[in-house]
Amino acid sequence: MPTKSNGTIGVLTAGGDCPGLNAVIRGVSKAAMHYGIKVIGIKDGFRGLVENRTMPLDNAIVSGVLTQGGTFLGSSRDKPHKMKRGENIVDLTDAAVRTYRKLGLDCLVCLGGNGTQKSAYRLQKQGLNVLTLPKTIDNDVAETDVTFGFDSAMAIATEAIDRLHTTATSHQRIIVCEVMGHDAGWLCLGAGIAGGADVILIPEIPYDLESVARHVLKRQRAGKRFSLIAVAEGIVSREEARARATADRLTHELRAETRIITQSASQTGEGVHLVQEAVASRLARHLQRLTGVEARVSSLGHVQRGGAPTPFDRLLCTRFGTKAGELLAERHYNIMVGLKGTECVPVPLKKVAGIKRIVPPDHAWIKTARLVETCMGDKL
């Protein structure tokens, strides 16, 4: 190990929490310290950077956190260019840059999802060196085969679907299980296949309600008196998809404002559960009317974000973190560390920021689901 300092990095976690954040902090920190790099933890995401709230990280602090959920540094959804101060939303990018300079950082390491990638890229354009790692249970960050946290959330959602099977069977019901994922269907699709859901509805495939009802009734005629439906929170019906495609500019702007209000509510923890549950509840109510089969709803919510990471995520997080440490020692900045095949590789951040990775229509998982007679909601 080098005997003198080889630079200084800051590490922060931003956006929603998920399993594996502590494991990545550990991996980055231990690898960086191996190369003689000083590590500073930044508290509560970009807000901590703006407000210069930090803590030194050493081997003793990061030891023992591999299996712990959440992030001991804390997180927030604040963005430097759009941060709340009192009743106002202000641009505090300059304050973030000043803290970076004051701390003497050679690079800022940001752990986060799509919003974090964009915020990091904005800071890169302000002259800061940044390095990011892809975190989200939604698995929708571009230029990586998988994000950390996804496998853990999929395991939780799969277990929930497994458990719902027994009550659906016992009471001969339709049970609609709502899964997170925003506008990407990876989590719902993966958990739905792994849990043996009879119907899987994802945002990328607009659903036809009557098609779903016919599938349920077909199962009834075959002697299968229950149906389990996995639903992603961002699903849209065919009618809604057509309306969106033909909406005029005013309607588009109004919907954009609605999304902003919903996102603001998600930051405070108010209102989001009701908005999300309404989607699944409406679907269940209509299916009960169309099929005559009693329907119930289960919304998993934030339980998908909690708890210890799976072994896969612990390994992935450690690999991401140590690869980041190697790249930092080489002073290879302004990149995201992604997984391509079996290798952790650097990707220019400009190829990631602002791009959402959704499920393509020809993806192997969709073909797999169809081949085991899972209804995807789109066949008449």
N, C-alpha and C positions, 0 to 999 in steps of 0.2 A: 504494500500500500504506500502511496506517495506520502512524504513527510511534510510537505507544504501545501498550502491551499491552491487548488486548481480552478478557482472561480467560485461564484455564489449563485444559487438558484432559489427562486421562490416557488412554492407549491400551493395551489388552491383547488378546492372542489366547488363546482358551481352547478346550479340547476337542481332538479329533484334528486333526492338520495336514492341509493340502490345498493344491493349487496355487492361488495368488492371494492368499494372506495378505499377503505382502510388498507386492504391488501395491496392496492396500487401505490398508495402513499408509502407503505413499507418498502415495496419493491424499488420504487424510484429513489427513495432516500438511502436505503442500504447500498444500492449500486453506485449512486452518486458519491456517497461517503467513501466507498471503496476506492474511487478514483481521486479522492482528496478534494471533493467539491463540498463547500459549505451549503447547508440546506436550511431554509427559513420557511416555516409554515405560515400561511396567510389565512386568517380566520374568516369564516362566513362568506366565502366566495369573493366576487369582485367588490362587494361592499367593504370587505376588510382591506382590500388593496387600496381603495379610494380613501379609507379612513386610517390607513397605516396601523392596522391591528395585526400583530404577528406574534409568533412564538418560535424559538429555536428548536430544530429537530435534531435529535441524535439517536444513536443505536438503542439507548435505553428507552426512549419515548416510543419508538416505532416497533420495539419488540413486543410480541404477544398480541398484536392487533390483526393478524392474518385472518382469523376466523370470525372477527367481530363485524356485524352489520353496521350500516350508517357510516358516518365520517366524524372522527374526533376533531377535525378542524372546523366542522360546521359548514353549512352551505346556505345559499340564497339564490333567488332567481333574478337578482339585480344585475343590470348591465351598465357598464361605465357611462355609455352615451345616453342612457335613459334611466336615470335613478331618481327615486322619490326622495325629496327633501321637504319635509313639512307637507303642505298641500300641493306642491309643485313637482313636476317631472323635469329634471334638469340634466344637462350634459356635463358629466364630471370626468371626462376622459383626461383632461389636463391634470386633475388631481391623481388619477391612477398613474400617469406617466411620472409625475413628481415623486410618488412613493417608490416606484421602480428605481428611479435614479438615486433617491435618498438611501435606499437599502443597498445600493451598489450591486444590483442583480445583473448577471450576465444573461439570464434567461428566465422567463416566467413559464412554469409548467401548469397547464390547466387541464383538469379532469372534468369532462362534461359531455353533454350531448350536442344536438344541432345548434342550440342557442349559444352555447359556450364556444363552439367552433367559430361561429360568426363574430362573437365578441373578441376572441383571441386574434382573429384575422384583422379586425379593426385596429387593435393595438399594434399588430405587426406593421400596419400601414402608417402608424404614428412613429415608427422607428424602433419599437421594442422587439427583442428576440423572444419568440414564444415556441413552445412545444406542447402539443396536446395529446390526450389519450381518450379514446372513444367510449364514453359511458352512457348507457341508457338501457332500460328494460325493453324499450320499443324496438331496438335493433335496427334503427333507421338512419344511422350515420353512413355517409358515402365513403367509398374507398376502403372498406374493411369488410371481411366476410362475416364478422360477428363483433358485437360490442360486449364489453364486460357488464355483468348484471342481467343480461338477457337469459342466460341459462338458468340462473337462480329463480328469476321470476317465472320462467316457463315451468320449472319444477313445482313451484307453488300452485300455479294455475292448473297444472295437470293433476296434482293431488286433489284439488278442489273438485274437479270434474269427476275424478274417481269416486269421491265420496258422494257426490250428487247422484251418481248412477244408482246407488242403493235405495235412496229415498224415491227417486223417479220410478224405479221398478216396483217398490213396495206399494206405492199409491197410484200407480198407473197414470202418471202425469206427463205433461210437457214441462220440462224445466229449462229455462233460459238462463245461461250463465254468462254474465257480462265480464269481459276481460279488457284490461288497459291496452294502450298502443297508439292513441291519438289517431292519426290518419294513415298509419301503417298496420298491416294485418299480421306481421310476423309472429307476435306473441300468441294471438288467438289461433292462428293456423297451426303453429307448432304444438301448442297445448291441446288443441282440438283433436289433432291426429293422434298424439301420444295418449290422450285420454279416451279415445274412441267415441268422440262426439258424433251424433247422427247427422247433424247439420252444422256447418261452419260458415258464418257470415263475416266477411272482411270488407274494409272500405274500398279495396281495389276492384271488387266485383259487386256492382249494384244488384240488390236482391229483388226478386219478385215474390211478394207475399203468398200469392196463390200457388206458386211453384213449391214453396216451403210447406204449405198446408197439404198439398197433394202428396208430398213425400211422407209426411206424418201419417196421413190416412192409408197410404200404401203399406207402411209398417204395421199399422193396425190390422189390416186385412191379412198380413202375413203372420199374425199372432204375436206381434211385438207391441205390447200395450203401453209403451212409454217411448218418449223421444227426448234426447238431450241435445240442446242447441247451444253452441258456443258462439258468442256474439262479440265482435270488437266494438269498442265504444264509438268509433267514427263511422259506422256503417251508414249507407244511404240506400234508399229504395230506387228502383228504376225511374219512378216518377220524379223523385227528388233530383236524381242525376240529370234527367232531361230538363227539368226546370232550371237547374244551375247552368246547363249548357246554353240555354236560350235566354237567360236573364239579361236584362239591360244593365247599363252602367250604374244606374241609381240603386237597383236591387243589389248589385255586387257590392257597392259601397256600404249599404245598410248591413249586409251580412258580414262584411269585414269588421264593422263596428261591433256587431254582436259577438264575433269571435274575440275581439279585444276585451269586451266586458267579461266574457267567460274565462279568458286567460287571467284577467285581473282577479276574478273570484278564486281561481285555483291557487293563486299566490297567497291568498289570505285564508284558504281552507273553507271559505263560505260559499254555499250555493252549488259547488261542483258536484257533490254527490247526488243532489236532486236532478241536475241537468243530465247527468250520465244515466241515472236510473230510469228516467223518463223514456229513454230510447228503448231499453229492454222491456220495460213495463208495457209500453205501447205495442210492441211486437207480440208480447205474450197475450195481451188482451185480444188483439185481432186474431191470433191463431186459435185461441179458445173459442172465439165466435165462429170461425170458419170450420173447425174440426169437431167441436163438441167435446174436446178433451180438456180436462182441467189443467190449467197452466200456473206455474209459479216462477218467480224471478229470484236470482241470487247475483248480487253485484259484489265482486271481490274487492274492488277499491284498493286502498293503499296497503292492504296486507301483502300485495304482490311486491312491494318495494322493501319489505322488512326482512329481518332475520339474517342468519349467517349465509355467506355465499356457498354455493355447491363446490365440490372438489374441482369440477371443470373450471369454474370461475376463479377459484383460488390459484389454479395453475396458470390460467390465462392472464390474470392480473399480475402475477409475479413475472411472467414472461414479458408482458407489456412494460412493466416498471423497470425491469433490468435492461431491456433493450433501450428504453429511454435514457437510462444511466449511461450506457455505452455511447449513445449518440451525443449526449451532453458533454461527455469527456472529449469527444471528437469535435466539439463546438459546431455540431450540425443542428441548426435551428430552423424555425419557421416551417415546421412539419407536424404532421400527426403520425403517430405510430399505429399502423393498422395490421390486421392479420390477413395475409394472402396465402391460401392453401395451408401449409404447415409453418410458414415463416412469418415472423414479425418484421415489418418493413416500414421505412419512412416514406410518407406521401406528402408532397407539397400541400400546405394548408389551403392555398388558393383553389385547389381541386376539390376541397371538402366543404368549405364554408358556403352556406346557402343552398346546399343540395341535399334533398331528402331521398333516402333509399327506401323505395316501397316494393311490395311484392309484384314481380312481373307476371303477366298473364300466363306465360309458358313455364313458370318455375316448376321444378321437379316436385316440390311439396304439393302443389295443386294437383298435378297429375296423380300423385300417390293417393291423395284424398279421394279423388274421383274413382280410382280403381278399387277402392274398398267400399264403394257405394255410398260415400259421404255426399250429401247434398250441399252444393255451394250457393244455392239460392238463385241460380241463373238459368236453369233448364226448365222449359215449360213442359 
